[in-house]
Amino acid sequence: MVEGSMTQGAGQGPTVERTATLRDFRVPAYVHETGPYDQSTHPGNAVVPGEEAYPEGYTPTQRDLPVIHRGDTLQMPVEPAPQAAPHQSEGVGPLFVVGDVHGYIDELVAALQEKELIDSDGQWCAGTARLWFLGDFTDRGPDGIGVIDLVMRLSAEAAAAGGYCKALMGNHELLLLGAKRFGDTPVVSGAGTATFQAAWLLNGGQKTDMDRLQDHHLQWMARLDAIEEVDGHLLVHSDTTAYLDYGDSIEAVNDTVRETITRNDADEVWDLFRKFTKRFSFRDEGGADHVRSLLDTYGGARIVHGHSPIPYLLGEVGSEDGEDTADPVVEGPHVYADGLAIAMDGGVTMAGKLLVQQLPLDN
């Protein structure tokens, strides 16, 4: 969370019965509207309300991302970053990043405790440490609002201890904002008429999250930065070059994203959401060049992102005959694109791992 953002009334919230979920993953068709992956064979289509009936509280999804085999992804040995990270000033604590949480609050608490960032009571205990969440707090998992409440509370506790806890804007924050603000309002989509409500349901929207969503949650999400550079690490949510469409500096991108959300135009917010949903720009041939285009523009020696689950980047989920393989094994972040990119989404929604990693990454 950005310092100065809303923290009042940001406790854990009321205890509610969690909605049963499936650990699965689906990307709607508008992900492939434009860009280098518009010829994907991905069969999914954005759902229009009325065409399908959804069980109360949760919409099952399918594992229908394109299968990516290890041979399709250029595997690079983990090498030191091309340049050393700037020297930390005296008194600055260690830097940690957290991948996509998607409502899995128990897994988040366990991972933060393992890194000794919070204690057994869930309170900040890391002093001057710095903690960045890379976005996607809600949807698919059982308690997205509980995750947001926890991050907001930790922000206040970390600041009081001389450290900080901050968060980036993910595509699911844009999705939840849009579903709340615009509902079934039609928006212009390259895949045809779409609505935020239908897209939210398709992508694992939880009725319990929407029921508990309050104004201070909406204000917090709307104020999140989209991109930051810390200690030589360029932090973003999505593995896409779409950030370049919104400005040639970090400040410009963040200002443009916030202004777009503030104008409250459904089509503009949808376009922002659609671009933030793009993925896989850093893998395969040319991927390292895409990373360099971001680093050259915004600074940093390495890019750190969430959004695309590591099991999909490595082809560890799915098979050619459509049968699911065993649950993916994720040991830690995935370094690729000539060692310039670090993927942090461990695939917690598909029984993978919720990653919390100290930076710089040991090589």
Contacts in CASP RR format, 6 or more apart in sequence:
PFRMAT RR
TARGET T0000
AUTHOR 0000-0000-0000
METHOD contacts of the structure
MODEL  1
MVEGSMTQGAGQGPTVERTATLRDFRVPAYVHETGPYDQSTHPGNAVVPG
EEAYPEGYTPTQRDLPVIHRGDTLQMPVEPAPQAAPHQSEGVGPLFVVGD
VHGYIDELVAALQEKELIDSDGQWCAGTARLWFLGDFTDRGPDGIGVIDL
VMRLSAEAAAAGGYCKALMGNHELLLLGAKRFGDTPVVSGAGTATFQAAW
LLNGGQKTDMDRLQDHHLQWMARLDAIEEVDGHLLVHSDTTAYLDYGDSI
EAVNDTVRETITRNDADEVWDLFRKFTKRFSFRDEGGADHVRSLLDTYGG
ARIVHGHSPIPYLLGEVGSEDGEDTADPVVEGPHVYADGLAIAMDGGVTM
AGKLLVQQLPLDN
1 7 0 8 1.000
1 151 0 8 1.000
1 152 0 8 1.000
1 155 0 8 1.000
1 165 0 8 1.000
1 166 0 8 1.000
1 167 0 8 1.000
1 220 0 8 1.000
1 224 0 8 1.000
2 166 0 8 1.000
2 167 0 8 1.000
2 223 0 8 1.000
2 224 0 8 1.000
2 225 0 8 1.000
3 155 0 8 1.000
3 159 0 8 1.000
3 164 0 8 1.000
3 166 0 8 1.000
5 152 0 8 1.000
5 155 0 8 1.000
5 219 0 8 1.000
5 220 0 8 1.000
5 223 0 8 1.000
5 224 0 8 1.000
6 152 0 8 1.000
6 216 0 8 1.000
6 219 0 8 1.000
6 220 0 8 1.000
6 223 0 8 1.000
7 152 0 8 1.000
7 153 0 8 1.000
7 155 0 8 1.000
7 156 0 8 1.000
8 216 0 8 1.000
9 216 0 8 1.000
10 148 0 8 1.000
10 149 0 8 1.000
10 152 0 8 1.000
10 153 0 8 1.000
10 156 0 8 1.000
10 216 0 8 1.000
10 220 0 8 1.000
11 149 0 8 1.000
11 152 0 8 1.000
11 153 0 8 1.000
12 146 0 8 1.000
12 149 0 8 1.000
12 150 0 8 1.000
12 153 0 8 1.000
13 145 0 8 1.000
13 146 0 8 1.000
13 149 0 8 1.000
13 212 0 8 1.000
14 212 0 8 1.000
16 143 0 8 1.000
16 208 0 8 1.000
16 212 0 8 1.000
17 208 0 8 1.000
18 142 0 8 1.000
18 143 0 8 1.000
18 208 0 8 1.000
19 57 0 8 1.000
19 58 0 8 1.000
19 141 0 8 1.000
19 142 0 8 1.000
19 206 0 8 1.000
19 207 0 8 1.000
19 208 0 8 1.000
20 58 0 8 1.000
20 142 0 8 1.000
21 58 0 8 1.000
21 140 0 8 1.000
21 141 0 8 1.000
21 142 0 8 1.000
21 204 0 8 1.000
21 206 0 8 1.000
22 58 0 8 1.000
22 60 0 8 1.000
22 61 0 8 1.000
23 140 0 8 1.000
23 348 0 8 1.000
23 349 0 8 1.000
23 350 0 8 1.000
23 351 0 8 1.000
23 352 0 8 1.000
24 60 0 8 1.000
24 61 0 8 1.000
24 62 0 8 1.000
24 63 0 8 1.000
24 140 0 8 1.000
24 349 0 8 1.000
24 350 0 8 1.000
25 61 0 8 1.000
25 63 0 8 1.000
25 65 0 8 1.000
25 140 0 8 1.000
25 309 0 8 1.000
25 312 0 8 1.000
25 347 0 8 1.000
25 349 0 8 1.000
25 350 0 8 1.000
26 44 0 8 1.000
26 61 0 8 1.000
26 62 0 8 1.000
26 63 0 8 1.000
26 64 0 8 1.000
26 65 0 8 1.000
26 202 0 8 1.000
26 203 0 8 1.000
27 42 0 8 1.000
27 44 0 8 1.000
27 64 0 8 1.000
27 65 0 8 1.000
27 277 0 8 1.000
27 279 0 8 1.000
28 44 0 8 1.000
28 45 0 8 1.000
28 46 0 8 1.000
28 47 0 8 1.000
28 191 0 8 1.000
28 199 0 8 1.000
28 202 0 8 1.000
28 203 0 8 1.000
28 277 0 8 1.000
29 42 0 8 1.000
29 44 0 8 1.000
29 45 0 8 1.000
29 46 0 8 1.000
29 191 0 8 1.000
30 46 0 8 1.000
30 189 0 8 1.000
30 190 0 8 1.000
30 191 0 8 1.000
30 194 0 8 1.000
30 199 0 8 1.000
30 274 0 8 1.000
30 277 0 8 1.000
31 37 0 8 1.000
31 42 0 8 1.000
31 274 0 8 1.000
31 277 0 8 1.000
31 278 0 8 1.000
31 279 0 8 1.000
32 38 0 8 1.000
32 39 0 8 1.000
32 40 0 8 1.000
32 42 0 8 1.000
33 189 0 8 1.000
33 190 0 8 1.000
33 191 0 8 1.000
33 274 0 8 1.000
35 278 0 8 1.000
36 281 0 8 1.000
37 278 0 8 1.000
37 279 0 8 1.000
37 280 0 8 1.000
40 66 0 8 1.000
41 66 0 8 1.000
42 64 0 8 1.000
42 65 0 8 1.000
42 66 0 8 1.000
43 64 0 8 1.000
44 64 0 8 1.000
45 191 0 8 1.000
46 189 0 8 1.000
46 191 0 8 1.000
46 192 0 8 1.000
46 194 0 8 1.000
46 198 0 8 1.000
46 199 0 8 1.000
46 202 0 8 1.000
47 198 0 8 1.000
47 199 0 8 1.000
47 201 0 8 1.000
47 202 0 8 1.000
48 193 0 8 1.000
48 194 0 8 1.000
48 195 0 8 1.000
48 198 0 8 1.000
49 184 0 8 1.000
49 195 0 8 1.000
49 197 0 8 1.000
49 198 0 8 1.000
49 201 0 8 1.000
54 201 0 8 1.000
56 207 0 8 1.000
57 205 0 8 1.000
57 206 0 8 1.000
57 207 0 8 1.000
57 208 0 8 1.000
58 204 0 8 1.000
58 205 0 8 1.000
58 206 0 8 1.000
58 207 0 8 1.000
59 201 0 8 1.000
59 202 0 8 1.000
59 204 0 8 1.000
59 205 0 8 1.000
61 140 0 8 1.000
61 202 0 8 1.000
61 203 0 8 1.000
61 204 0 8 1.000
63 317 0 8 1.000
63 318 0 8 1.000
63 324 0 8 1.000
63 350 0 8 1.000
65 312 0 8 1.000
65 317 0 8 1.000
67 315 0 8 1.000
67 318 0 8 1.000
67 319 0 8 1.000
67 320 0 8 1.000
67 322 0 8 1.000
68 283 0 8 1.000
68 312 0 8 1.000
68 313 0 8 1.000
68 314 0 8 1.000
68 315 0 8 1.000
69 315 0 8 1.000
70 314 0 8 1.000
70 315 0 8 1.000
72 284 0 8 1.000
72 315 0 8 1.000
73 283 0 8 1.000
73 284 0 8 1.000
73 313 0 8 1.000
73 314 0 8 1.000
73 315 0 8 1.000
73 336 0 8 1.000
74 283 0 8 1.000
74 284 0 8 1.000
74 285 0 8 1.000
74 336 0 8 1.000
74 337 0 8 1.000
75 336 0 8 1.000
76 335 0 8 1.000
76 336 0 8 1.000
76 337 0 8 1.000
76 338 0 8 1.000
76 339 0 8 1.000
78 335 0 8 1.000
78 339 0 8 1.000
78 361 0 8 1.000
78 363 0 8 1.000
79 338 0 8 1.000
79 339 0 8 1.000
79 363 0 8 1.000
80 363 0 8 1.000
81 232 0 8 1.000
81 301 0 8 1.000
81 302 0 8 1.000
81 339 0 8 1.000
81 340 0 8 1.000
81 360 0 8 1.000
82 301 0 8 1.000
82 340 0 8 1.000
83 301 0 8 1.000
84 301 0 8 1.000
85 231 0 8 1.000
85 232 0 8 1.000
85 233 0 8 1.000
85 301 0 8 1.000
85 360 0 8 1.000
86 231 0 8 1.000
86 232 0 8 1.000
88 231 0 8 1.000
91 128 0 8 1.000
92 128 0 8 1.000
92 130 0 8 1.000
93 127 0 8 1.000
93 128 0 8 1.000
93 129 0 8 1.000
93 130 0 8 1.000
93 163 0 8 1.000
94 129 0 8 1.000
94 130 0 8 1.000
94 358 0 8 1.000
95 129 0 8 1.000
95 130 0 8 1.000
95 132 0 8 1.000
95 230 0 8 1.000
95 231 0 8 1.000
95 233 0 8 1.000
95 358 0 8 1.000
95 359 0 8 1.000
96 115 0 8 1.000
96 117 0 8 1.000
96 129 0 8 1.000
96 130 0 8 1.000
96 131 0 8 1.000
96 132 0 8 1.000
96 356 0 8 1.000
96 357 0 8 1.000
96 358 0 8 1.000
96 359 0 8 1.000
97 131 0 8 1.000
97 132 0 8 1.000
97 133 0 8 1.000
97 134 0 8 1.000
97 233 0 8 1.000
97 235 0 8 1.000
97 304 0 8 1.000
97 344 0 8 1.000
97 356 0 8 1.000
97 357 0 8 1.000
97 359 0 8 1.000
98 108 0 8 1.000
98 111 0 8 1.000
98 112 0 8 1.000
98 131 0 8 1.000
98 132 0 8 1.000
98 133 0 8 1.000
98 134 0 8 1.000
98 344 0 8 1.000
98 354 0 8 1.000
98 355 0 8 1.000
98 356 0 8 1.000
98 357 0 8 1.000
99 133 0 8 1.000
99 134 0 8 1.000
99 135 0 8 1.000
99 136 0 8 1.000
99 306 0 8 1.000
99 344 0 8 1.000
99 345 0 8 1.000
99 346 0 8 1.000
99 354 0 8 1.000
99 355 0 8 1.000
99 356 0 8 1.000
100 134 0 8 1.000
100 135 0 8 1.000
100 136 0 8 1.000
100 306 0 8 1.000
100 307 0 8 1.000
100 309 0 8 1.000
100 344 0 8 1.000
100 345 0 8 1.000
100 346 0 8 1.000
100 347 0 8 1.000
100 348 0 8 1.000
100 349 0 8 1.000
100 354 0 8 1.000
101 107 0 8 1.000
101 108 0 8 1.000
101 133 0 8 1.000
101 135 0 8 1.000
101 136 0 8 1.000
101 137 0 8 1.000
101 144 0 8 1.000
101 147 0 8 1.000
101 348 0 8 1.000
101 354 0 8 1.000
102 136 0 8 1.000
102 137 0 8 1.000
102 138 0 8 1.000
102 139 0 8 1.000
102 140 0 8 1.000
102 141 0 8 1.000
102 144 0 8 1.000
102 172 0 8 1.000
102 348 0 8 1.000
102 349 0 8 1.000
103 137 0 8 1.000
103 138 0 8 1.000
103 139 0 8 1.000
103 140 0 8 1.000
103 141 0 8 1.000
103 142 0 8 1.000
103 143 0 8 1.000
103 144 0 8 1.000
103 146 0 8 1.000
103 147 0 8 1.000
103 206 0 8 1.000
104 141 0 8 1.000
104 142 0 8 1.000
104 143 0 8 1.000
104 147 0 8 1.000
104 348 0 8 1.000
104 349 0 8 1.000
104 354 0 8 1.000
105 142 0 8 1.000
105 143 0 8 1.000
105 144 0 8 1.000
105 146 0 8 1.000
105 147 0 8 1.000
105 150 0 8 1.000
107 348 0 8 1.000
107 354 0 8 1.000
108 147 0 8 1.000
108 150 0 8 1.000
108 354 0 8 1.000
109 118 0 8 1.000
109 122 0 8 1.000
109 150 0 8 1.000
111 354 0 8 1.000
111 355 0 8 1.000
111 356 0 8 1.000
112 118 0 8 1.000
112 122 0 8 1.000
112 356 0 8 1.000
113 119 0 8 1.000
113 120 0 8 1.000
113 122 0 8 1.000
114 356 0 8 1.000
115 356 0 8 1.000
115 358 0 8 1.000
116 125 0 8 1.000
116 126 0 8 1.000
117 124 0 8 1.000
117 125 0 8 1.000
117 126 0 8 1.000
117 129 0 8 1.000
117 131 0 8 1.000
117 356 0 8 1.000
118 124 0 8 1.000
118 125 0 8 1.000
118 126 0 8 1.000
118 154 0 8 1.000
119 125 0 8 1.000
123 157 0 8 1.000
124 154 0 8 1.000
124 157 0 8 1.000
124 158 0 8 1.000
124 161 0 8 1.000
124 165 0 8 1.000
126 158 0 8 1.000
126 161 0 8 1.000
126 163 0 8 1.000
127 158 0 8 1.000
127 161 0 8 1.000
127 162 0 8 1.000
127 163 0 8 1.000
128 161 0 8 1.000
128 162 0 8 1.000
128 163 0 8 1.000
129 158 0 8 1.000
129 163 0 8 1.000
130 163 0 8 1.000
130 164 0 8 1.000
130 165 0 8 1.000
130 166 0 8 1.000
130 230 0 8 1.000
131 154 0 8 1.000
131 158 0 8 1.000
131 164 0 8 1.000
131 165 0 8 1.000
131 166 0 8 1.000
132 166 0 8 1.000
132 167 0 8 1.000
132 168 0 8 1.000
132 228 0 8 1.000
132 230 0 8 1.000
132 235 0 8 1.000
133 151 0 8 1.000
133 165 0 8 1.000
133 166 0 8 1.000
133 167 0 8 1.000
133 168 0 8 1.000
134 167 0 8 1.000
134 168 0 8 1.000
134 170 0 8 1.000
134 235 0 8 1.000
134 236 0 8 1.000
134 237 0 8 1.000
134 304 0 8 1.000
134 305 0 8 1.000
134 306 0 8 1.000
134 307 0 8 1.000
134 344 0 8 1.000
134 345 0 8 1.000
135 167 0 8 1.000
135 168 0 8 1.000
135 169 0 8 1.000
135 170 0 8 1.000
135 172 0 8 1.000
135 173 0 8 1.000
135 224 0 8 1.000
135 237 0 8 1.000
135 306 0 8 1.000
136 170 0 8 1.000
136 171 0 8 1.000
136 172 0 8 1.000
136 173 0 8 1.000
136 237 0 8 1.000
136 306 0 8 1.000
136 307 0 8 1.000
136 345 0 8 1.000
137 144 0 8 1.000
137 147 0 8 1.000
137 148 0 8 1.000
137 151 0 8 1.000
137 167 0 8 1.000
137 172 0 8 1.000
137 173 0 8 1.000
138 144 0 8 1.000
138 145 0 8 1.000
138 147 0 8 1.000
138 148 0 8 1.000
138 172 0 8 1.000
138 173 0 8 1.000
138 176 0 8 1.000
138 205 0 8 1.000
138 206 0 8 1.000
138 209 0 8 1.000
139 172 0 8 1.000
139 175 0 8 1.000
139 176 0 8 1.000
139 200 0 8 1.000
139 203 0 8 1.000
139 204 0 8 1.000
139 205 0 8 1.000
139 206 0 8 1.000
139 209 0 8 1.000
140 203 0 8 1.000
140 204 0 8 1.000
140 205 0 8 1.000
140 206 0 8 1.000
140 349 0 8 1.000
141 204 0 8 1.000
141 206 0 8 1.000
141 349 0 8 1.000
142 206 0 8 1.000
142 208 0 8 1.000
143 208 0 8 1.000
143 209 0 8 1.000
144 206 0 8 1.000
144 209 0 8 1.000
145 208 0 8 1.000
145 209 0 8 1.000
145 212 0 8 1.000
145 213 0 8 1.000
145 217 0 8 1.000
146 212 0 8 1.000
148 217 0 8 1.000
148 220 0 8 1.000
148 221 0 8 1.000
151 165 0 8 1.000
151 167 0 8 1.000
152 220 0 8 1.000
154 165 0 8 1.000
155 164 0 8 1.000
155 165 0 8 1.000
155 166 0 8 1.000
157 165 0 8 1.000
158 164 0 8 1.000
158 165 0 8 1.000
159 165 0 8 1.000
166 225 0 8 1.000
166 228 0 8 1.000
167 224 0 8 1.000
168 224 0 8 1.000
168 225 0 8 1.000
168 226 0 8 1.000
168 227 0 8 1.000
168 228 0 8 1.000
168 235 0 8 1.000
168 236 0 8 1.000
168 237 0 8 1.000
169 221 0 8 1.000
169 224 0 8 1.000
169 225 0 8 1.000
169 226 0 8 1.000
169 237 0 8 1.000
169 257 0 8 1.000
169 276 0 8 1.000
170 224 0 8 1.000
170 226 0 8 1.000
170 237 0 8 1.000
170 238 0 8 1.000
170 276 0 8 1.000
170 307 0 8 1.000
171 237 0 8 1.000
171 238 0 8 1.000
171 273 0 8 1.000
171 276 0 8 1.000
171 277 0 8 1.000
171 307 0 8 1.000
172 203 0 8 1.000
173 221 0 8 1.000
173 224 0 8 1.000
174 261 0 8 1.000
174 269 0 8 1.000
174 272 0 8 1.000
174 273 0 8 1.000
174 276 0 8 1.000
175 196 0 8 1.000
175 199 0 8 1.000
175 200 0 8 1.000
175 203 0 8 1.000
175 273 0 8 1.000
176 200 0 8 1.000
176 205 0 8 1.000
176 209 0 8 1.000
176 210 0 8 1.000
176 213 0 8 1.000
176 221 0 8 1.000
177 218 0 8 1.000
177 221 0 8 1.000
177 222 0 8 1.000
177 261 0 8 1.000
177 269 0 8 1.000
178 196 0 8 1.000
178 200 0 8 1.000
178 266 0 8 1.000
178 269 0 8 1.000
178 273 0 8 1.000
179 196 0 8 1.000
179 197 0 8 1.000
179 199 0 8 1.000
179 200 0 8 1.000
179 205 0 8 1.000
179 210 0 8 1.000
180 210 0 8 1.000
180 213 0 8 1.000
180 218 0 8 1.000
181 196 0 8 1.000
181 218 0 8 1.000
181 264 0 8 1.000
181 266 0 8 1.000
181 269 0 8 1.000
182 195 0 8 1.000
182 196 0 8 1.000
182 197 0 8 1.000
182 266 0 8 1.000
182 269 0 8 1.000
183 195 0 8 1.000
183 196 0 8 1.000
183 197 0 8 1.000
184 195 0 8 1.000
184 197 0 8 1.000
184 198 0 8 1.000
185 195 0 8 1.000
185 196 0 8 1.000
185 266 0 8 1.000
186 193 0 8 1.000
186 194 0 8 1.000
186 195 0 8 1.000
187 193 0 8 1.000
187 194 0 8 1.000
187 195 0 8 1.000
187 196 0 8 1.000
187 266 0 8 1.000
187 267 0 8 1.000
187 270 0 8 1.000
188 267 0 8 1.000
188 270 0 8 1.000
189 270 0 8 1.000
189 274 0 8 1.000
194 270 0 8 1.000
196 266 0 8 1.000
196 269 0 8 1.000
196 270 0 8 1.000
196 273 0 8 1.000
199 273 0 8 1.000
222 258 0 8 1.000
222 261 0 8 1.000
222 262 0 8 1.000
223 258 0 8 1.000
225 254 0 8 1.000
225 257 0 8 1.000
226 236 0 8 1.000
226 237 0 8 1.000
226 243 0 8 1.000
226 246 0 8 1.000
226 253 0 8 1.000
226 254 0 8 1.000
226 257 0 8 1.000
226 276 0 8 1.000
227 234 0 8 1.000
227 235 0 8 1.000
227 236 0 8 1.000
227 243 0 8 1.000
227 250 0 8 1.000
227 253 0 8 1.000
227 254 0 8 1.000
227 298 0 8 1.000
228 234 0 8 1.000
228 235 0 8 1.000
228 250 0 8 1.000
229 235 0 8 1.000
229 250 0 8 1.000
229 298 0 8 1.000
229 299 0 8 1.000
229 300 0 8 1.000
231 359 0 8 1.000
231 360 0 8 1.000
232 299 0 8 1.000
232 300 0 8 1.000
232 301 0 8 1.000
232 302 0 8 1.000
233 300 0 8 1.000
233 301 0 8 1.000
233 302 0 8 1.000
233 303 0 8 1.000
233 304 0 8 1.000
233 342 0 8 1.000
233 359 0 8 1.000
233 360 0 8 1.000
234 294 0 8 1.000
234 295 0 8 1.000
234 298 0 8 1.000
234 299 0 8 1.000
234 300 0 8 1.000
234 302 0 8 1.000
234 303 0 8 1.000
234 304 0 8 1.000
235 303 0 8 1.000
235 304 0 8 1.000
235 305 0 8 1.000
236 243 0 8 1.000
236 294 0 8 1.000
236 303 0 8 1.000
236 304 0 8 1.000
236 305 0 8 1.000
236 306 0 8 1.000
237 276 0 8 1.000
237 305 0 8 1.000
237 306 0 8 1.000
237 307 0 8 1.000
238 276 0 8 1.000
238 277 0 8 1.000
238 278 0 8 1.000
238 279 0 8 1.000
238 305 0 8 1.000
238 306 0 8 1.000
238 307 0 8 1.000
238 308 0 8 1.000
239 279 0 8 1.000
239 280 0 8 1.000
239 281 0 8 1.000
239 282 0 8 1.000
239 283 0 8 1.000
239 305 0 8 1.000
239 306 0 8 1.000
239 307 0 8 1.000
239 308 0 8 1.000
239 341 0 8 1.000
239 343 0 8 1.000
240 275 0 8 1.000
240 276 0 8 1.000
240 278 0 8 1.000
240 279 0 8 1.000
240 281 0 8 1.000
240 307 0 8 1.000
241 281 0 8 1.000
241 290 0 8 1.000
241 293 0 8 1.000
241 294 0 8 1.000
242 275 0 8 1.000
242 276 0 8 1.000
242 278 0 8 1.000
243 253 0 8 1.000
243 294 0 8 1.000
243 298 0 8 1.000
244 293 0 8 1.000
244 294 0 8 1.000
244 297 0 8 1.000
245 275 0 8 1.000
246 252 0 8 1.000
246 253 0 8 1.000
246 256 0 8 1.000
246 257 0 8 1.000
247 253 0 8 1.000
247 256 0 8 1.000
248 297 0 8 1.000
249 297 0 8 1.000
249 298 0 8 1.000
250 298 0 8 1.000
253 298 0 8 1.000
257 272 0 8 1.000
260 268 0 8 1.000
260 269 0 8 1.000
260 272 0 8 1.000
261 269 0 8 1.000
261 272 0 8 1.000
279 307 0 8 1.000
279 308 0 8 1.000
280 308 0 8 1.000
280 313 0 8 1.000
281 287 0 8 1.000
281 290 0 8 1.000
282 288 0 8 1.000
282 290 0 8 1.000
282 291 0 8 1.000
282 303 0 8 1.000
282 305 0 8 1.000
282 336 0 8 1.000
282 337 0 8 1.000
282 340 0 8 1.000
282 341 0 8 1.000
283 313 0 8 1.000
283 336 0 8 1.000
283 337 0 8 1.000
287 337 0 8 1.000
288 337 0 8 1.000
288 338 0 8 1.000
288 339 0 8 1.000
288 340 0 8 1.000
288 341 0 8 1.000
290 337 0 8 1.000
291 303 0 8 1.000
291 337 0 8 1.000
291 338 0 8 1.000
291 340 0 8 1.000
291 341 0 8 1.000
292 340 0 8 1.000
294 303 0 8 1.000
295 301 0 8 1.000
295 302 0 8 1.000
295 303 0 8 1.000
295 340 0 8 1.000
301 340 0 8 1.000
302 339 0 8 1.000
302 340 0 8 1.000
302 341 0 8 1.000
302 342 0 8 1.000
303 340 0 8 1.000
303 341 0 8 1.000
303 342 0 8 1.000
304 341 0 8 1.000
304 342 0 8 1.000
304 344 0 8 1.000
304 359 0 8 1.000
305 341 0 8 1.000
305 342 0 8 1.000
305 343 0 8 1.000
305 344 0 8 1.000
305 345 0 8 1.000
306 343 0 8 1.000
306 344 0 8 1.000
306 345 0 8 1.000
307 345 0 8 1.000
308 343 0 8 1.000
308 345 0 8 1.000
309 317 0 8 1.000
309 345 0 8 1.000
309 346 0 8 1.000
309 347 0 8 1.000
309 349 0 8 1.000
309 350 0 8 1.000
309 352 0 8 1.000
310 316 0 8 1.000
310 328 0 8 1.000
310 330 0 8 1.000
310 332 0 8 1.000
310 333 0 8 1.000
310 334 0 8 1.000
310 343 0 8 1.000
310 345 0 8 1.000
310 346 0 8 1.000
310 347 0 8 1.000
311 317 0 8 1.000
311 328 0 8 1.000
311 330 0 8 1.000
311 346 0 8 1.000
311 347 0 8 1.000
311 350 0 8 1.000
311 352 0 8 1.000
313 334 0 8 1.000
313 336 0 8 1.000
313 343 0 8 1.000
314 334 0 8 1.000
316 325 0 8 1.000
316 328 0 8 1.000
316 329 0 8 1.000
317 324 0 8 1.000
317 325 0 8 1.000
317 328 0 8 1.000
317 350 0 8 1.000
318 324 0 8 1.000
318 325 0 8 1.000
319 325 0 8 1.000
327 350 0 8 1.000
327 351 0 8 1.000
327 352 0 8 1.000
328 347 0 8 1.000
328 350 0 8 1.000
328 351 0 8 1.000
328 352 0 8 1.000
329 352 0 8 1.000
330 346 0 8 1.000
330 347 0 8 1.000
330 352 0 8 1.000
330 353 0 8 1.000
330 355 0 8 1.000
331 353 0 8 1.000
332 346 0 8 1.000
332 353 0 8 1.000
332 355 0 8 1.000
332 357 0 8 1.000
333 342 0 8 1.000
333 343 0 8 1.000
333 344 0 8 1.000
333 355 0 8 1.000
333 357 0 8 1.000
333 361 0 8 1.000
334 342 0 8 1.000
334 343 0 8 1.000
335 341 0 8 1.000
335 342 0 8 1.000
335 343 0 8 1.000
335 361 0 8 1.000
336 343 0 8 1.000
342 357 0 8 1.000
342 361 0 8 1.000
344 355 0 8 1.000
344 357 0 8 1.000
345 355 0 8 1.000
346 352 0 8 1.000
346 353 0 8 1.000
346 354 0 8 1.000
346 355 0 8 1.000
347 353 0 8 1.000
347 354 0 8 1.000
348 354 0 8 1.000
END
